[in-house]
Amino acid sequence: MAGRPRGVEDVVILRAAAQVMGRLGPSGLTLAAVAREVDLVPGTLVQRFGSKRGLILALADRSVRDAETLPARIRGEHASALEALAGLFAEWMAPMVSPETFAHHLAFLCMDLTDPELHERALAVHEAQRRSVGALLAEAVSTGELHAATDVEALTATVQAVTSGTGLLWALDRRGTLVRRVRDGLDAVLAPHTATTPLNPQEDLEKR
């Protein structure tokens, strides 16, 4: 005998949980708050996830899956690897629409750093993102968008460091939007490596 329809799918609940997380932070992320977001009773979430911790772990697992599948979709939406890279960072930063939401996401990251189960998942997201950035940079080298001599591994690490640090600076000085600031930082990091930029001043003089 077939079971009853689930009504609201888990993916919808997890999306709502992420929205509540951004608005209210760790203390505000409760089963009751998420249930209100999707018009369910808290008992339904208990049946699905067992507890608040179960919900958080499910949300972390979803983040890992998204980190692995999102890059292919974003790449298909852009003509070049570097534009896809910018689009990927825009997608990653989009939920942090205000310094307050950034602070709430940062608070959850602090949980990830101290909780072994959450850290495992956070590290998996980080590694998936690193691979995605590296793959797009490598493609940009192969297609001539970046200099052939570009150290892709080193540039990948620099891109991740600069874009992550930009979020903290933006949350402090609150100038512009996070997506715009990250794009500007990304452009600044990539500029010395682009095919239109001379490798060094001497090469520029020789070409003249």
GULUM-232326 format. One record per residue: residue in one letter; x, y, z of N, C-alpha, C, O in turn. Coordinates in Angstrom, 2 decimals, m for minus. Layout:
A,X,Y,Z,X,Y,Z,X,Y,Z,X,Y,Z
...
//
This chain:
M,0.85,m1.20,0.00,0.00,0.00,0.00,0.88,1.24,0.00,1.79,1.38,0.82
A,0.60,2.13,m0.92,1.42,3.33,m1.04,1.22,4.23,0.16,0.12,4.32,0.72
G,2.30,4.91,0.56,2.22,5.84,1.67,1.52,7.12,1.27,1.29,7.38,0.09
R,1.20,7.92,2.27,0.55,9.20,1.99,1.54,10.15,1.34,2.73,10.10,1.65
P,1.07,11.03,0.45,1.96,12.00,m0.16,2.63,12.85,0.92,2.03,13.16,1.94
R,3.90,13.23,0.67,4.65,13.99,1.65,4.19,15.44,1.71,4.50,16.13,2.68
G,3.47,15.91,0.69,2.98,17.29,0.71,4.10,18.26,0.38,4.30,18.60,m0.79
V,4.82,18.71,1.39,5.94,19.62,1.19,7.23,18.80,1.13,7.57,18.10,2.08
E,7.93,18.89,0.02,9.14,18.10,m0.16,10.25,18.59,0.75,10.28,19.75,1.17
D,11.18,17.69,1.06,12.30,18.05,1.94,13.10,19.22,1.39,13.54,20.07,2.15
V,13.28,19.27,0.06,14.08,20.35,m0.52,13.46,21.71,m0.24,14.17,22.70,m0.06
V,12.13,21.77,m0.22,11.43,23.03,0.09,11.66,23.41,1.55,11.89,24.57,1.87
I,11.59,22.41,2.42,11.81,22.66,3.85,13.24,23.13,4.09,13.47,24.05,4.87
L,14.20,22.51,3.44,15.60,22.88,3.64,15.87,24.28,3.07,16.66,25.03,3.64
R,15.22,24.61,1.98,15.37,25.97,1.45,14.82,26.99,2.43,15.40,28.05,2.64
A,13.68,26.65,3.03,13.10,27.54,4.04,14.00,27.64,5.26,14.14,28.71,5.85
A,14.61,26.52,5.64,15.52,26.53,6.79,16.71,27.45,6.53,17.14,28.17,7.43
A,17.22,27.44,5.31,18.34,28.32,4.97,17.93,29.79,5.06,18.71,30.63,5.49
Q,16.71,30.09,4.65,16.21,31.46,4.73,16.05,31.90,6.18,16.41,33.02,6.55
V,15.51,31.01,7.01,15.36,31.32,8.44,16.74,31.49,9.07,16.94,32.39,9.89
M,17.68,30.65,8.69,19.04,30.74,9.19,19.63,32.12,8.91,20.23,32.73,9.80
G,19.46,32.61,7.68,20.00,33.91,7.32,19.33,35.05,8.06,19.98,36.04,8.39
R,18.05,34.92,8.32,17.31,36.00,8.99,17.53,36.03,10.49,17.66,37.10,11.08
L,17.59,34.85,11.11,17.52,34.77,12.57,18.77,34.23,13.25,18.92,34.37,14.46
G,19.67,33.61,12.50,20.87,33.08,13.10,20.64,31.77,13.83,19.52,31.24,13.82
P,21.69,31.24,14.47,21.60,29.91,15.11,20.50,29.80,16.15,19.80,28.80,16.20
S,20.35,30.82,17.00,19.35,30.73,18.06,17.93,30.78,17.51,17.01,30.23,18.11
G,17.76,31.46,16.38,16.42,31.59,15.81,16.02,30.45,14.90,14.85,30.34,14.53
L,16.97,29.62,14.54,16.65,28.48,13.68,16.07,27.36,14.54,16.80,26.54,15.10
T,14.76,27.35,14.64,14.05,26.32,15.39,13.11,25.57,14.46,12.76,26.06,13.38
L,12.71,24.39,14.88,11.75,23.64,14.07,10.46,24.42,13.92,9.82,24.37,12.86
A,10.07,25.12,14.97,8.83,25.90,14.91,8.94,27.02,13.88,8.00,27.26,13.13
A,10.08,27.70,13.85,10.26,28.80,12.90,10.26,28.29,11.47,9.66,28.91,10.59
V,10.91,27.18,11.23,10.94,26.62,9.87,9.56,26.10,9.49,9.13,26.25,8.35
A,8.86,25.49,10.45,7.51,24.98,10.17,6.58,26.11,9.76,5.76,25.96,8.86
R,6.70,27.26,10.45,5.87,28.41,10.08,6.20,28.89,8.67,5.31,29.32,7.93
E,7.45,28.81,8.31,7.89,29.28,7.00,7.23,28.49,5.86,6.97,29.03,4.79
V,6.98,27.20,6.10,6.42,26.34,5.05,5.00,25.90,5.37,4.44,25.02,4.71
D,4.42,26.53,6.39,3.02,26.26,6.75,2.80,24.78,7.12,1.88,24.13,6.63
L,3.69,24.28,8.00,3.54,22.94,8.54,3.53,23.02,10.06,3.87,24.06,10.64
V,3.15,21.93,10.70,3.25,21.88,12.16,4.64,21.36,12.52,5.20,20.55,11.77
P,5.21,21.79,13.63,6.56,21.34,14.01,6.69,19.82,14.08,7.76,19.27,13.82
G,5.60,19.13,14.44,5.67,17.67,14.53,6.03,17.02,13.21,6.66,15.96,13.19
T,5.63,17.65,12.10,5.97,17.10,10.79,7.48,17.15,10.57,8.06,16.21,10.02
L,8.11,18.23,11.01,9.56,18.34,10.88,10.27,17.35,11.79,11.34,16.83,11.45
V,9.69,17.09,12.97,10.26,16.09,13.86,10.23,14.72,13.19,11.20,13.96,13.28
Q,9.12,14.41,12.51,9.01,13.13,11.80,10.05,13.04,10.68,10.62,11.98,10.44
R,10.30,14.16,10.00,11.22,14.16,8.86,12.68,14.13,9.29,13.49,13.37,8.75
F,13.01,14.97,10.29,14.42,15.20,10.61,14.81,14.80,12.03,16.00,14.74,12.34
G,13.85,14.51,12.87,14.12,14.03,14.20,14.31,15.11,15.24,13.80,15.00,16.35
S,15.05,16.17,14.90,15.37,17.22,15.86,15.94,18.41,15.10,16.13,18.35,13.88
K,16.19,19.49,15.82,16.84,20.66,15.20,18.20,20.26,14.65,18.56,20.67,13.55
R,18.95,19.46,15.40,20.25,19.04,14.91,20.12,18.21,13.63,20.91,18.35,12.70
G,19.12,17.34,13.60,18.90,16.56,12.39,18.60,17.45,11.19,19.05,17.17,10.08
L,17.85,18.52,11.42,17.54,19.46,10.35,18.82,20.17,9.89,19.04,20.33,8.69
I,19.64,20.58,10.84,20.89,21.28,10.50,21.82,20.36,9.71,22.44,20.79,8.74
L,21.91,19.10,10.12,22.76,18.15,9.39,22.21,17.91,7.98,22.98,17.80,7.02
A,20.90,17.83,7.86,20.30,17.66,6.53,20.57,18.87,5.66,20.82,18.74,4.46
L,20.52,20.06,6.26,20.82,21.28,5.53,22.29,21.30,5.09,22.60,21.73,3.98
A,23.17,20.82,5.96,24.59,20.75,5.61,24.82,19.75,4.48,25.63,20.00,3.58
D,24.13,18.62,4.52,24.25,17.63,3.45,23.76,18.23,2.13,24.35,17.98,1.07
R,22.71,18.99,2.20,22.18,19.64,0.99,23.20,20.64,0.43,23.35,20.77,m0.78
S,23.89,21.34,1.32,24.91,22.29,0.88,26.03,21.58,0.13,26.56,22.10,m0.85
V,26.39,20.40,0.60,27.43,19.61,m0.08,26.96,19.24,m1.48,27.72,19.38,m2.44
R,25.73,18.75,m1.60,25.22,18.37,m2.92,25.15,19.57,m3.85,25.51,19.46,m5.02
D,24.70,20.71,m3.33,24.60,21.91,m4.16,25.99,22.37,m4.62,26.16,22.81,m5.76
A,26.97,22.27,m3.73,28.32,22.69,m4.08,28.89,21.83,m5.20,29.73,22.29,m5.98
E,28.43,20.59,m5.28,28.93,19.67,m6.30,28.19,19.81,m7.63,28.76,19.53,m8.69
T,26.93,20.24,m7.59,26.12,20.27,m8.81,25.95,21.67,m9.40,25.75,21.80,m10.61
L,26.04,22.70,m8.58,25.80,24.07,m9.05,26.77,24.49,m10.15,26.33,25.09,m11.13
P,28.07,24.22,m10.04,29.00,24.72,m11.06,28.65,24.35,m12.49,28.80,25.17,m13.40
A,28.19,23.13,m12.71,27.85,22.71,m14.07,26.70,23.55,m14.62,26.71,23.95,m15.78
R,25.72,23.83,m13.78,24.60,24.67,m14.25,25.07,26.08,m14.56,24.71,26.65,m15.59
I,25.87,26.65,m13.67,26.35,28.00,m13.89,27.23,28.08,m15.14,27.14,29.04,m15.90
R,28.07,27.07,m15.33,28.92,27.08,m16.54,28.09,27.10,m17.79,28.44,27.78,m18.76
G,26.98,26.37,m17.80,26.13,26.33,m18.97,25.42,27.63,m19.27,24.89,27.82,m20.36
E,25.39,28.54,m18.31,24.70,29.81,m18.48,25.61,30.93,m18.96,25.15,32.04,m19.20
H,26.91,30.66,m19.10,27.86,31.71,m19.47,28.73,31.28,m20.65,29.04,30.10,m20.82
A,29.12,32.26,m21.44,29.88,31.96,m22.65,31.34,31.65,m22.36,31.97,30.91,m23.12
S,31.89,32.19,m21.28,33.31,31.98,m20.99,33.50,31.46,m19.58,32.61,31.57,m18.73
A,34.67,30.88,m19.34,34.97,30.33,m18.02,35.06,31.41,m16.96,34.59,31.20,m15.84
L,35.65,32.55,m17.28,35.79,33.61,m16.28,34.45,34.25,m15.93,34.22,34.61,m14.78
E,33.58,34.38,m16.91,32.24,34.89,m16.60,31.47,33.88,m15.76,30.71,34.25,m14.87
A,31.67,32.59,m16.05,31.04,31.56,m15.23,31.57,31.60,m13.80,30.82,31.39,m12.85
L,32.86,31.87,m13.65,33.46,31.98,m12.32,32.82,33.13,m11.55,32.48,32.98,m10.37
A,32.64,34.27,m12.20,31.99,35.40,m11.54,30.54,35.06,m11.20,30.05,35.43,m10.13
G,29.87,34.36,m12.09,28.49,33.96,m11.83,28.38,32.98,m10.69,27.42,33.01,m9.92
L,29.37,32.12,m10.56,29.38,31.15,m9.48,29.52,31.85,m8.13,28.81,31.52,m7.18
F,30.43,32.80,m8.04,30.59,33.53,m6.79,29.35,34.37,m6.48,28.97,34.51,m5.32
A,28.73,34.93,m7.51,27.50,35.70,m7.29,26.41,34.81,m6.69,25.67,35.23,m5.80
E,26.33,33.58,m7.19,25.34,32.63,m6.68,25.64,32.27,m5.23,24.74,32.20,m4.40
W,26.92,32.03,m4.93,27.30,31.67,m3.56,27.03,32.80,m2.58,26.65,32.55,m1.43
M,27.22,34.04,m3.01,27.07,35.18,m2.11,25.64,35.72,m2.04,25.32,36.50,m1.15
A,24.80,35.32,m2.97,23.46,35.89,m3.08,22.64,35.83,m1.79,21.92,36.79,m1.51
P,22.70,34.76,m0.98,21.87,34.73,0.23,22.25,35.79,1.26,21.43,36.13,2.12
M,23.45,36.33,1.19,23.90,37.29,2.20,23.61,38.70,1.71,24.48,39.41,1.21
V,22.35,39.09,1.88,21.87,40.36,1.33,22.13,41.54,2.25,21.95,42.68,1.84
S,22.55,41.29,3.47,22.81,42.36,4.42,23.92,41.93,5.36,24.19,40.73,5.49
P,24.57,42.88,6.03,25.58,42.50,7.02,25.01,41.60,8.11,25.73,40.75,8.66
E,23.74,41.76,8.42,23.13,40.92,9.45,23.03,39.47,8.98,23.35,38.55,9.74
T,22.60,39.26,7.74,22.53,37.87,7.25,23.93,37.28,7.12,24.13,36.09,7.36
F,24.90,38.11,6.74,26.28,37.64,6.69,26.73,37.18,8.08,27.36,36.13,8.23
A,26.41,37.99,9.09,26.79,37.64,10.46,26.15,36.33,10.89,26.78,35.53,11.58
H,24.90,36.11,10.49,24.22,34.87,10.87,24.86,33.66,10.18,25.03,32.61,10.80
H,25.21,33.82,8.91,25.90,32.72,8.22,27.27,32.48,8.85,27.71,31.33,8.98
L,27.95,33.55,9.24,29.25,33.41,9.88,29.12,32.69,11.22,30.00,31.90,11.59
A,28.04,32.96,11.93,27.81,32.27,13.21,27.65,30.77,13.00,28.12,29.97,13.81
F,26.99,30.39,11.92,26.86,28.96,11.62,28.20,28.37,11.19,28.48,27.21,11.48
L,29.03,29.17,10.52,30.35,28.68,10.17,31.17,28.40,11.43,31.93,27.43,11.48
C,31.01,29.24,12.43,31.71,29.00,13.70,31.27,27.67,14.31,32.08,26.96,14.89
M,29.99,27.34,14.17,29.52,26.02,14.61,30.19,24.92,13.81,30.57,23.89,14.36
D,30.33,25.14,12.50,30.95,24.14,11.64,32.38,23.85,12.08,32.86,22.73,11.95
L,33.07,24.87,12.58,34.47,24.72,12.93,34.69,23.95,14.22,35.78,23.44,14.47
T,33.66,23.87,15.05,33.81,23.22,16.36,33.06,21.90,16.49,33.32,21.14,17.42
D,32.15,21.64,15.58,31.35,20.41,15.62,31.90,19.43,14.57,31.87,19.75,13.38
P,32.39,18.27,14.98,33.03,17.34,14.02,32.14,16.96,12.84,32.62,16.92,11.71
E,30.88,16.67,13.08,29.99,16.27,11.98,29.75,17.42,11.02,29.73,17.22,9.80
L,29.55,18.61,11.55,29.34,19.77,10.69,30.63,20.17,9.98,30.60,20.60,8.82
H,31.76,20.03,10.67,33.03,20.37,10.04,33.30,19.48,8.84,33.80,19.95,7.81
E,32.97,18.21,8.96,33.17,17.28,7.83,32.41,17.76,6.60,32.93,17.71,5.49
R,31.21,18.22,6.81,30.38,18.68,5.69,30.86,20.04,5.17,30.88,20.28,3.96
A,31.23,20.93,6.08,31.73,22.25,5.67,33.01,22.10,4.85,33.21,22.81,3.87
L,33.87,21.19,5.27,35.10,20.94,4.52,34.79,20.38,3.14,35.47,20.72,2.17
A,33.79,19.53,3.05,33.40,18.97,1.75,32.91,20.07,0.82,33.20,20.05,m0.37
V,32.16,21.03,1.37,31.70,22.17,0.57,32.90,22.98,0.09,33.00,23.35,m1.08
H,33.82,23.26,1.02,35.01,24.04,0.68,35.81,23.35,m0.43,36.25,24.01,m1.38
E,36.00,22.05,m0.31,36.79,21.33,m1.31,36.07,21.30,m2.66,36.71,21.41,m3.70
A,34.75,21.16,m2.64,33.99,21.17,m3.89,34.11,22.53,m4.56,34.26,22.62,m5.78
Q,34.03,23.59,m3.77,34.17,24.93,m4.32,35.58,25.15,m4.87,35.76,25.76,m5.92
R,36.59,24.65,m4.14,37.97,24.79,m4.61,38.14,24.09,m5.97,38.76,24.64,m6.88
R,37.59,22.90,m6.08,37.70,22.18,m7.36,37.00,22.93,m8.48,37.49,22.98,m9.61
S,35.86,23.52,m8.18,35.10,24.25,m9.19,35.86,25.48,m9.67,35.96,25.75,m10.86
V,36.40,26.23,m8.70,37.18,27.42,m9.06,38.41,27.01,m9.87,38.71,27.62,m10.90
G,39.10,25.98,m9.43,40.29,25.52,m10.14,39.98,25.05,m11.55,40.74,25.33,m12.47
A,38.87,24.35,m11.72,38.50,23.85,m13.04,38.20,25.00,m14.00,38.58,24.96,m15.16
L,37.51,26.03,m13.50,37.19,27.17,m14.36,38.44,27.97,m14.70,38.58,28.45,m15.83
L,39.34,28.12,m13.75,40.59,28.82,m14.04,41.43,28.03,m15.04,42.03,28.61,m15.95
A,41.48,26.72,m14.88,42.22,25.89,m15.83,41.63,25.99,m17.23,42.36,26.04,m18.22
E,40.31,26.02,m17.29,39.66,26.17,m18.59,40.00,27.53,m19.20,40.25,27.63,m20.41
A,40.02,28.57,m18.36,40.35,29.91,m18.85,41.78,29.96,m19.39,42.05,30.67,m20.36
V,42.68,29.21,m18.79,44.05,29.12,m19.31,44.04,28.41,m20.67,44.70,28.86,m21.61
S,43.30,27.32,m20.76,43.30,26.52,m21.99,42.66,27.26,m23.16,43.01,27.02,m24.31
T,41.74,28.17,m22.86,41.06,28.91,m23.93,41.71,30.26,m24.21,41.27,30.98,m25.10
G,42.74,30.61,m23.45,43.44,31.86,m23.70,42.93,33.05,m22.94,43.42,34.16,m23.14
E,41.95,32.86,m22.07,41.47,33.99,m21.25,42.52,34.41,m20.23,42.63,35.58,m19.87
L,43.28,33.44,m19.75,44.36,33.69,m18.80,45.69,33.29,m19.44,45.73,32.45,m20.34
H,46.79,33.90,m18.98,48.11,33.58,m19.49,48.40,32.09,m19.35,48.00,31.45,m18.38
A,49.10,31.55,m20.32,49.45,30.13,m20.29,50.33,29.79,m19.10,50.32,28.65,m18.62
A,51.10,30.77,m18.61,52.01,30.53,m17.49,51.34,30.64,m16.13,52.01,30.52,m15.10
T,50.04,30.87,m16.10,49.33,31.04,m14.83,49.43,29.79,m13.96,49.20,28.68,m14.43
D,49.79,29.99,m12.70,49.80,28.89,m11.73,48.37,28.73,m11.21,47.95,29.46,m10.31
V,47.65,27.79,m11.77,46.23,27.64,m11.47,46.00,27.31,m10.00,45.08,27.84,m9.37
E,46.82,26.44,m9.45,46.64,26.05,m8.05,46.82,27.24,m7.11,46.02,27.44,m6.19
A,47.87,28.02,m7.34,48.12,29.19,m6.50,47.04,30.24,m6.68,46.59,30.86,m5.72
L,46.61,30.45,m7.93,45.58,31.44,m8.19,44.25,31.02,m7.57,43.50,31.86,m7.08
T,43.96,29.73,m7.58,42.74,29.23,m6.95,42.72,29.57,m5.47,41.71,30.05,m4.95
A,43.82,29.32,m4.80,43.91,29.63,m3.37,43.76,31.12,m3.12,43.10,31.53,m2.16
T,44.36,31.95,m3.98,44.25,33.40,m3.82,42.83,33.88,m4.04,42.32,34.71,m3.29
V,42.18,33.35,m5.07,40.79,33.73,m5.35,39.90,33.39,m4.16,39.07,34.21,m3.76
Q,40.05,32.21,m3.60,39.22,31.82,m2.46,39.50,32.71,m1.25,38.57,33.11,m0.54
A,40.76,33.02,m1.01,41.12,33.85,0.14,40.58,35.26,m0.01,40.03,35.82,0.94
V,40.73,35.84,m1.19,40.29,37.22,m1.40,38.78,37.34,m1.35,38.24,38.26,m0.73
T,38.09,36.43,m2.00,36.63,36.52,m2.01,36.04,36.28,m0.62,35.05,36.92,m0.25
S,36.64,35.38,0.14,36.15,35.15,1.51,36.42,36.36,2.39,35.55,36.79,3.15
G,37.62,36.92,2.28,37.96,38.08,3.08,37.14,39.31,2.72,36.86,40.15,3.58
T,36.75,39.41,1.46,35.93,40.53,1.02,34.62,40.57,1.78,34.11,41.65,2.09
G,34.06,39.40,2.07,32.80,39.37,2.81,32.92,40.00,4.17,32.04,40.75,4.59
L,34.00,39.72,4.87,34.20,40.29,6.20,34.39,41.80,6.11,33.84,42.54,6.92
L,35.18,42.26,5.14,35.39,43.70,4.98,34.07,44.41,4.67,33.78,45.48,5.21
W,33.29,43.80,3.79,32.00,44.39,3.43,31.07,44.46,4.64,30.37,45.45,4.83
A,31.06,43.42,5.44,30.19,43.43,6.63,30.60,44.52,7.60,29.77,45.02,8.36
L,31.88,44.89,7.59,32.36,45.94,8.49,32.13,47.33,7.93,31.58,48.19,8.62
D,32.53,47.57,6.68,32.41,48.94,6.15,31.07,49.21,5.46,30.67,50.36,5.30
R,30.37,48.14,5.05,29.00,48.23,4.53,28.88,49.14,3.32,27.92,49.89,3.19
R,29.86,49.05,2.43,29.82,49.84,1.20,29.38,48.94,0.05,29.99,47.90,m0.21
G,28.32,49.34,m0.64,27.83,48.58,m1.78,27.18,47.27,m1.38,26.77,47.09,m0.23
T,27.11,46.36,m2.35,26.55,45.04,m2.08,27.67,44.01,m2.05,28.74,44.23,m2.62
L,27.43,42.91,m1.38,28.46,41.88,m1.28,28.78,41.31,m2.65,29.95,41.09,m2.96
V,27.77,41.06,m3.47,28.00,40.49,m4.80,28.90,41.40,m5.62,29.82,40.93,m6.30
R,28.64,42.71,m5.58,29.45,43.66,m6.34,30.88,43.72,m5.80,31.83,43.77,m6.57
R,31.01,43.73,m4.49,32.34,43.80,m3.89,33.16,42.56,m4.22,34.35,42.65,m4.50
V,32.52,41.40,m4.17,33.23,40.16,m4.49,33.64,40.16,m5.97,34.74,39.72,m6.30
R,32.76,40.64,m6.84,33.11,40.71,m8.27,34.30,41.63,m8.48,35.21,41.31,m9.25
D,34.30,42.78,m7.80,35.43,43.71,m7.93,36.73,43.07,m7.44,37.78,43.21,m8.06
G,36.65,42.37,m6.29,37.83,41.70,m5.77,38.33,40.61,m6.71,39.53,40.45,m6.91
L,37.39,39.86,m7.27,37.75,38.80,m8.21,38.43,39.39,m9.44,39.45,38.88,m9.90
D,37.87,40.47,m9.98,38.46,41.10,m11.15,39.88,41.59,m10.86,40.77,41.47,m11.70
A,40.08,42.15,m9.66,41.41,42.66,m9.30,42.43,41.53,m9.20,43.58,41.69,m9.61
V,42.01,40.39,m8.67,42.93,39.25,m8.55,43.27,38.67,m9.91,44.41,38.27,m10.15
L,42.29,38.62,m10.80,42.51,38.00,m12.10,43.22,38.92,m13.09,43.86,38.44,m14.03
A,43.13,40.22,m12.88,43.65,41.18,m13.86,45.10,40.92,m14.27,45.38,40.95,m15.47
P,46.03,40.66,m13.34,47.42,40.43,m13.77,47.61,39.16,m14.60,48.65,38.98,m15.23
H,46.62,38.30,m14.59,46.75,37.00,m15.28,45.97,36.95,m16.59,46.05,35.96,m17.32
T,45.21,37.99,m16.89,44.39,37.94,m18.10,45.26,38.07,m19.33,46.34,38.65,m19.30
A,44.76,37.52,m20.43,45.55,37.48,m21.66,45.81,38.87,m22.22,46.73,39.04,m23.03
T,45.04,39.87,m21.81,45.25,41.23,m22.31,46.27,41.99,m21.47,46.63,43.11,m21.81
T,46.73,41.38,m20.36,47.70,42.02,m19.48,49.09,41.48,m19.77,49.28,40.26,m19.76
P,50.08,42.34,m20.03,51.44,41.86,m20.28,51.95,41.05,m19.09,51.61,41.35,m17.95
L,52.77,40.04,m19.35,53.32,39.24,m18.27,54.24,40.05,m17.38,54.30,39.82,m16.18
N,54.98,41.01,m17.96,55.87,41.85,m17.17,56.17,43.12,m17.95,55.96,43.16,m19.16
P,56.65,44.16,m17.28,56.92,45.44,m17.96,57.91,45.29,m19.11,57.74,45.94,m20.14
Q,58.96,44.45,m18.96,59.95,44.28,m20.01,59.31,43.74,m21.28,59.63,44.18,m22.39
E,58.39,42.76,m21.11,57.69,42.20,m22.27,56.88,43.29,m22.96,56.82,43.33,m24.19
D,56.27,44.17,m22.18,55.48,45.25,m22.74,56.38,46.17,m23.58,55.99,46.60,m24.67
L,57.57,46.48,m23.06,58.49,47.35,m23.79,58.96,46.70,m25.10,59.08,47.36,m26.13
E,59.22,45.39,m25.02,59.67,44.69,m26.22,58.60,44.70,m27.31,58.92,44.80,m28.50
K,57.34,44.58,m26.89,56.25,44.58,m27.88,56.09,45.95,m28.54,55.65,46.07,m29.68
R,56.47,47.00,m27.77,56.36,48.34,m28.35,57.49,48.60,m29.35,57.56,49.68,m29.93
//
